[in-house]
Amino acid sequence: MEPDILQAAITKISTWLIFNSPSNPTGAAYTPAEVKAITDVLARHKQVWTLSDDMYEHLVYDDFVFVSPAQVEPSLYERTLTLNGVSKAFCMTGWRIGYAGAPEFLIKAMATLQSQSTTNPNSIAQWASVEALNGPQDFIAKHNAVFKERRDLTVGMLNQAKGLTCPKPEGAFYVYPFCSGAIGKTAPSGKVIGNDEDFVTELLEAEGVAVVQGSAFGLGPAFRISYATATPQLEEACRRIQRFCGNLR
């Protein structure tokens, strides 16, 4: 998202910008300079709050520097809701813990609404998350090194597949290859691939590889792959994708 695109989208009734970096589904992330350009626009529109989704804050590679909007533009601090959690960086998905930071009145309103609409997280999960946040952090760098190897492996193998183009993401644990070169071709089943949903369906049927179509996220023809799995499984999946693409006619 470029600053001029954001500026053009804001109207008198705009109230929130939802900002996710590094992002799901692509893994793309904003540099500090790119974040500052976005916050310069937000600073001019006092009615617009920012919801900053920092879930993948620690999952960045190649010396990439993560920053959050209120961090680079302190004037936004009083109208920013920052969200995070332990699911990704701390590998605690099943504990179901997220947390938020915002002005007190907003947090109180959120707590009032949630306490009347959902059950609250159990105390065991809460204390486990406290230990995760306050305990040793050295394992994060070790995990990131493995994730980086898997990212590079996946990007390299997918770019060798006919008809696919796979950008290298800065963070998270997803890649988002574009399959434009496969559109209009015929799958082994005899079906002509008309869009990315056809592509992922035929890939599943022909090779048993499950991915998510990009149109579900609003940007296609593409598909999302998570590389948060064992390296041998990734290699096998990528080989099957290469074979599937090579068999398109």
Secondary structure as GFF3:
##gff-version 3
##sequence-region A 1 249
A	DSSP	alpha_helix	3	9	.	.	.	ID=ss1
A	DSSP	beta_strand	16	20	.	.	.	ID=ss2
A	DSSP	alpha_helix	32	43	.	.	.	ID=ss3
A	DSSP	beta_strand	49	53	.	.	.	ID=ss4
A	DSSP	alpha_helix	69	72	.	.	.	ID=ss5
A	DSSP	three_ten_helix	74	79	.	.	.	ID=ss6
A	DSSP	beta_strand	80	85	.	.	.	ID=ss7
A	DSSP	three_ten_helix	93	95	.	.	.	ID=ss8
A	DSSP	beta_strand	98	101	.	.	.	ID=ss9
A	DSSP	alpha_helix	104	117	.	.	.	ID=ss10
A	DSSP	alpha_helix	123	134	.	.	.	ID=ss11
A	DSSP	alpha_helix	138	158	.	.	.	ID=ss12
A	DSSP	beta_strand	174	175	.	.	.	ID=ss13
A	DSSP	three_ten_helix	180	182	.	.	.	ID=ss14
A	DSSP	alpha_helix	196	207	.	.	.	ID=ss15
A	DSSP	beta_strand	212	213	.	.	.	ID=ss16
A	DSSP	three_ten_helix	214	217	.	.	.	ID=ss17
A	DSSP	beta_strand	223	226	.	.	.	ID=ss18
A	DSSP	alpha_helix	231	246	.	.	.	ID=ss19
###
